[in-house]
Amino acid sequence: MSPLERELAALHKPLLRYAKLQLRDQAAAEDAVSATLLAILERPDAFRGGSSLRTYATGILKHKLVDQIRRCSREVAIEPLDEQSLDEALDSLFNETGHWCERPVAWVEPERAVEQAQMMKVLERCLENMPARLARVFMMREWLEKETHEVCDELGITANNCHVMLFRARMLLRACLDTNWFQRTTS
């Protein structure tokens, strides 16, 4: 094992800890750290020694994390059935008018559910566990009742991007509430 390889092996644990804090996903953090270490090993001459190896590796890792976060923000967390495309899976959730085909379990009287303090705590937890940008867009649009153009201007995003982010936020929120609130209250 070369001296560089030994130094990189010693950096694995602190880099992984940093990546896990940023990504909140063990497997994704492992991938980002592995990609970082591999990038350094593939081009050892790129490290000129102007900083410590740890600082250099952390800088590369930051770029890998940003790439990973961008990739994940574009992914939709819908699992199609065996012989179903992703488009078909999405289409099957809505009817011809664009409304849900199957309403969430206990949403018969949403006003009553919102009034309950426990439900609000679950809702807040769901929003906290949602990616920060999605939660921010959702809160600005739905809770602060800002117009789409106001949200876009404040966050520097396009209207199309705003609508996509709102869709993703609503899907995540629905899944979280279905799991953590509505299934619990119907059991």
JOSULUR-V353214 format. One record per backbone hydrogen bond with DSSP energy under -0.5 kcal/mol. NH is the residue of the N-H (numbers start at 1). CO is the residue of the C=O. Records with the same first field share a line. If there is no record, write none. Layout:
BEGIN
NH=CO / CO
END
This chain:
BEGIN
6=2
7=3
8=4
9=5
10=6
11=7
12=8 / 9
15=11
16=12
17=13
18=14
19=15
20=16
21=17
22=18
23=19
24=20
29=25
30=26
31=27
32=28
33=29
34=30
35=31
36=32
37=33
38=34
39=35
40=36
41=37
42=38
43=39
44=41
46=43
47=44
48=46
56=52
57=53
58=54
59=55
60=56
61=57
62=58
63=59
64=60
65=61
66=62
67=63
68=64
69=65
70=66
71=67
72=68
73=69
74=70 / 71
75=72
78=76
80=78
84=81
89=85
90=86
91=87
92=88
93=90
94=91
95=99
98=95
101=93
102=93
103=101
107=104
109=106
110=107
112=109
113=109
114=110
115=111
116=112 / 113
120=116
121=117
122=118
123=119
124=120
125=121
126=122
127=123
128=124
129=125
130=126
135=131
136=132
137=133
138=134
139=135
140=136
141=137
142=138
143=138 / 139
144=139
146=140
150=147
151=147
152=148
153=149
154=150
155=151
156=152
157=152
162=158
163=159
164=160
165=161
166=162
167=163
168=164
169=165
170=166
171=167
172=168
173=169
174=170
175=171
176=172
177=173
178=174
179=175
180=176
181=177
182=177
183=178
185=181
186=182
187=183
END
